[in-house]
């Protein structure tokens, strides 16, 4: 029996590279989307952007996706390393990852009441990684791993509690744009409209995240019938929770009307 366990553990430790690689790929994909302020493929678009555009999408100013890339890259490197100490370190890293993943899942379910499937897939990879690494570990190792997981979760929770939830600097426009898209806010405009260009300019590169409807039939991807059905007469016009608001709005006004924290 002892001999059988010793044969299995190296195989399971070796298999740990699979969830580590999967988690790394998902985290890298989401990080790239964060960097280019793009919207990911998502079956529940509103919920995805609620999660990714929330104040919990960053840790001390660093995107959570970047932390995920660092974690899974470290786990992948350790799982492929053949040294005497790597197994022990991999246990602690995997346990810390579970602690962090548990906090992120709790935030989505309890605080935001929305889930991001891609995020949950990365968090599931962290749980699978920990299972493969720790399932046959001796009791003292499991105790140490448990302490590491609890500490990681506690530190992450303390950081979130102690960090202002209001986005700062250029990150604010990205968060607001994602919030507007997640809440279903729509901007109606025309490609030639100078006020529309000024409105988009307030968001910078994050303007690509807004839900925009082109009303001029000559414009790209135009939907003039939709504009007529909504009674659009002025460009731009915002549809905020079913209420049409004509003319360009400041970021502060958009935040107030959509229930987002005001600019710093």
Secondary structure, 3 states (H helix, E strand, C coil): CHHHHHHHHHHHHHHHHHHHHHHHHHHHHHHHHHHCCCCCCCCCHHHHHHHHCCHHHEECCEEHHHHHHHHHHHHHHHHHCCCCCHHHHHHHHHHHHHHHHHHHHHHHHHHHCCCCHHHHHHHHHHHHHHHHHHCCCCHHHHHHHHHHHHHHHHHHHHHHHHCCCCCCCCHHHHHHHHHHHHCCCEEEECCCCHHHHHHHHCCHHHHHHCEEEECCCCCCCCCHHHHHHCCCCCCCEEEECCEEEECCCCHHHHHHHHCCCCCC
